[in-house]
Amino acid sequence: MRVAVVSLETWQTRESAALRRLQFLSEALAARGHDVHVLCAKWWSEPGIRREDDGVTYHGVVVDETAGTSFLVRLPVVLRSISPDVVHAGSVPPSQVTAASVGASLSRCPLVAEWYGEAELAAGSERTRRWALTRPDAVVTPSRTVKTWAREAGADGDDVTVVPDAVDFDRIRATPPGDGGSVVYARRLDEGANLESVLLALAELRDRDWTATVIGDGPEREAYEQQARDLRIDDRVTFVGECDREARIAAYRDAHVFAQTATRCAFPTELLWALACGCVGIVEYHADSSAHELVENRERGFRTTSEQELADAIVDAGDLARLDVDDDFAEFDRDAVLETYLDRYRGLREEKGLF
């Protein structure tokens, strides 16, 4: 299948959860043998408007990301020249979805829009966001929570499919357990981190035997380190800063509990990795966080609403066996998630009578 991925910005030039997801999709499709073309602003310095990397063909529709208007004008023509079977567009900026819909119509193929949920809600105008949700044949979100956000922004719920982020079980099994302590927390330490809930819960358990690891950095790190000192638990809480994926997997495979308390979360990627690594998941419920979706109806998951409930859940988690991999989350493996995308593509093509 020939898939055209539309994204003015790419993962080579900016870090974001939505772009990482498009990177996974593009590279995983290519590794499966599909013909993948990414239409973007040129990010390479070498001559030429095309470049191949990791089996993916990149097309520099414009010379840089500041030429947004030119990108929108040229996009339909470049799409038509590729003759894709499916067009898959990122939704930041939302206007590129509208331009992609013209190219998909010219190519007589379905259009799928990726709506990750955070940056999309603030990008463009209300009208362009609504068009980005109503022009495609299908919209993909990472969670039911983001599906609700998409519907509130104008999407038809019947057109929205939930496809979660993916983890790599082969990578998990190949990474030896490291030092994660009893409890691990991982997130950027900003105003939405809500790490204080974890620290207060741990302080309630200071008479018990535990250690904790905090992974991540950010503007609130110093304040959280001071809070740990004020609670007199700083000798048992280790702030390790940013870590690569291998170090995170190693910590998760050693830890017994992963605590997720952020107030807003489109998809709890680190929680998913930790659950796949065998951690018991403890989620503090917040209306704008999808984290509770991963622990609902699971024996190795707890949903809490207060620091006291969080502390009680940490104690109760001690009754569950320690694991360093949990195959119950195999449905989130890379191959399984990629197949969900492919099933959606095939279904759309059948609906249009293209098979």
N, C-alpha and C positions, 0 to 999 in steps of 0.2 A: 504494500500500500504506500502511496506517495502522500506524505503529510507535510503541509506547509504551516509552520509556526510563526505567528506574527507578534513581534515585540520590538518596538522602537529601541528600548534599552535592553541590554542583555546581562547575563550573570558575569560576563567578563569585565563589566564596567561598574556594576553596582550590586551590593549585597542586599537581598531582601528575601523574605519567605516565599513570596509569589514568584520571583525570578528563579529561586532554587527549584521550585516545583516545575517550572517550564524546562529548566535544565535537565532535571530527572526524566521528564517525559521525552524530550528530544533525544537524549543520549540512550535511554532505555529502548526506545523505538528503533534507533539505528543499530543497537547491539542485537536486536531481534531480527534484523535483516530488512527493515523497512527503509524506504527512501525518504530521508528527512531534510527539509529545507527551512532554514530560519531566516526570515525577512526582517532586517534590523538596520540600525545605523552602523556604518562601518566602524569597527573597533580595533582593527589590525592596522599596523603601519606599513606593511608590504604593499607593493603596487597591486592593482586589480580590485574588482568589486565583488569577487567571489573567493571564498576560502573554505577548505575542508579541514575539520578538526574533530577527532574522535568519531569519525564516520558521519558527521553532520555537515551539510553544505550551508554555509552562511552567505547571504546575499546582502551586500551593502547598498540598500535602496537609496540612502543619503550618506553624505560624508561624515556627519556627526549628529549627535542627539539634539542639537539646537535647531536643526532644520525640520521641525515637526510638521509644518504645513506642507513642505515638499514631500515628506514621507507619505502623508495622507493622499496627496495627488498622484504620486507614482505607484503606490501600493497596488491598486487594482490591476494595472497593466502588468506589473511584475508577477503578480499571482497568476494571471491568465497565461503568461509565458511558461510557467512551471507546470501547468495542467495538473493540479493536485487532486487527489481523491477526497481529501478532507482538509479544511482550513481550521486551525486551532489558534485562537487569538488571546493574548493577555489583555486585561481590561484597564491597564494604566499606560497611556491615557485612554479614557473610554472612547474618544473619537476614532482611535485606530480600529475598534471593532466595527464601527459604521463603515469605514473605508474597506475593511476586510470583507464585509457583507457584500459590497459591490463586486469585489474580486471573486468571491465565492459564487455569486450569481453568474458572472461571466464564464466561470469554470464549470458551472452546473454541478456543484458539489456542496455538501452540507458545511455549515459553519458552527463551530463550538467555541464558546467564550469561557475563559478561565476567570472565575471571580473569587479571589482568595479572601477578600472581606475587610481588610484594614485600610490600606491605601486607596482601594477602589471607592470606598464610601466618601472620601474627601476629594477625589480627583475630578477635574472637569466641572461642568455645571449639572444641575439636576436633570436638565433635558438630555445632555449627552450621556449621563449615567443611565437614564431610562432607555435610551436608544441602545446602549451597550447590552442591556438585559432583554430587550424585546426583539432586536433584529436577528440574533443568532437562532439556529434551529435547536440548540441546546446550550444550557449553562451548567458549568461544573463548579461545585463548591467543596471545600474540604470537610465540612461538618454540617449537622442539622442546624446549628446556631447560625452559621453564615447563610444557609439556605433561607432562614427566616429573615435575615437582613436583606438578602437579595429580593425576596418577595415584597418586603416593605418598601424597597426602592423601585419596584415596578415589574419584577419578573413574574411570569406565570409559573406557579409552583409545579405544574405538570411538566414543564420544560427543564426543571432544575434537577440535576443528579448529584448526589453526594459521593465523592471519591476521596478517601482519606489520604493523608501523606503516607509514605512508604518507609519501611525499615529493611535492612539487609541482614537476614539471618545467617548467611554464610560469613559475613564480616563479624557478626556477634560471636559466632562459634570459634572463629579464628583468633579472637582477641582474648588473651588470658585475663582473669579477674585481677584487679589492682587493689587500691585502698579507698573504699568508699565510705567506710564507717557504717553505723547503724542506719542513719537517715541521710538522704542526699536531696538537695534542692538545686535546680539548674534553670537559670533565666537571666536575661539582662537585668541588672539592678537599677531600674529606673522607678518612676513614680507609680507605675502599675504593678511592680513586682510583689508587693504585699508580703515580703519576707518576714515582717514583724509577727505575723500570725504563727509562723513556724517557730520563731525564736521564743515567743511567749508560751507556746505549747511545750517546747523543750524545757523551758524554765520551770514549768509545773512538774516536770519529771526529773528534776535535778538529783533526787535521791535514788534514781535508778541508774543502771550501767548502760550508757550510750555514748556514741560520738557522732558528729554530723559533719558533712562536707557541703559547702556552698560553691557551686560552679557558676561563673559569670562575673562580669564587671559592669560598671556603669556609674552614673552620677550619684547614686544613693549608696554606693558601697561603703564609703567612710562612715555614713550615718548608721548603717546596719552593723558595722564592726563596733561602733561605739555602743549601740544598743546591746550587743552581746556582752560587752564589758560591763555595762550598767546592770545587766541581769545576772552577772557573775557566772556566765557559762562560756566565756571566751576561750577558756583552756580546753574546751571540748568541741568547739565549732571551728572548723578550718575553712577559711576563705581562700580558694585556690585560683581565682580569676578565670580568664578565658582558657578553654582547653580544646584541643582538636577532637575529632570524632573518636579516635582510638582511645584517648584518655577518658573520655566520657563513658564509652562502653565498658572500659575496665572498672571504672568506679561503680557503674550501675550493676555490673555482674557481682561485685563484692557486697554492695549495700543490701539491706533488707527492705527498706521503705523509701519510696520516692514521694515527696510532698509537693503538691501543686496548689498554689494559693493565689496566683495572679488574678487580678480583678477583671482583666479583659484578655481574651485569647481566641483567635480564629481557629487555630488547631494546636493542641498541646504536643508538639513534635517531640520534645525531650521526655515528656511523660510516656509517650508511646515507646520510644527507645528503651526507657527504663523498665516498662512492663514486659517488653519482649526479652529483656535481660533478666527477668525473674523477680523484679522488685514488686512488693505490694504497693499498690497505688492508693494514696490518700489525697482526696481532692476537696478543697474548700469551695463550696458552691457559690458562684456569682452569675447573675443573669446574663452578662455579656462575655461569659467564658464557656467554651465548648468542652472543657476538660472532663466534666461529669459524664459525658457520652461514652468515654472509654472505660469507665468503671461500673456503669450501670449493669446490674444483674450478674456481676462477676464476684466469685468467692474471694478473690485476692484484690478486692477494691472496696474502698470506703468513701462515702460522701459526707462531708461535715459542714456545719454552718457557724462554728465558733471555735475559739482557741481551746476551750475545754473539751469539746467533742474531738478536736484534732489530737489532743493529748491522749484521750481515751482510745482513739483509733490506733495510735502508735503502740500503745500497750497491747491492744487486742491483736495487732498484726504479729506480735511475738508468738502467738499460738499457731501461726501458719508456717509451714515448712519453708526453709531457705532454698531458693533456686538460683541458678545462674543463667538459665534460659527458659522461656515459657512458650511452648509450641502452641498454646491456645491462641496466640496472636499471629499465627501463620497467615491468616487472611490479610494481614498488613504487609506481607513480604513484597519485595519489589515486583516479582513476576506476577503475583496475584493482583496487585494494584494496576500494573500495566495492562493486564488482561481485562480489567474493568473498563479502562479507557477504550481498548480495542473493541470490546462488545458494544460500547456506545457508538463508536464510529460505524460498525457494521450495521447496527440497528437503524441509524440515520440514513445510511446509504440504501438500505432495503426500503425504508419509507419513501425515499425519493425514486425508487425503481431503478437504482443504478447497478443492481446485481442481476 
